[in-house]
Amino acid sequence: MGTEKEECCCNRKKERSQEEYKGLIHRLNRIEGQIRGIRRMVEESAYCTDILVQSAAVTAAVNAFNKELLANHIRTCVADDIRSGKDETIEELLNTIQKMLK
């Protein structure tokens, strides 16, 4: 059984606008397609450098997804929590950023 904070985090949800939802899903679908492409390249014995270039493109796509999600999170969840006096959200945000930078 986890700590209260871990349980709280796992049970939290966010209402997203249709625009935000579509944008995130679109990025994830593209990333999924890129991963399938890399798998196909490995299965077809593509040259290492060609696979590495595609892998770097996936990394860039995941980073772009993370930046978009983080920006939306700060503009909505974090800002709303701070306005309502939940200053612990700042620590949560800092911990999240530290995990992203590992």
Protein Blocks (a to p, Z undefined) as FASTA:
>chain_A
ZZfklmmmmmpccdddfklmmmmmmmmmmmmmmmmmmmmmmmnopafklmmmmmmmmmmm
mmmmmmmmmmmmmmmmmmmmmmnopaklmmmmmmmmmmmmZZ
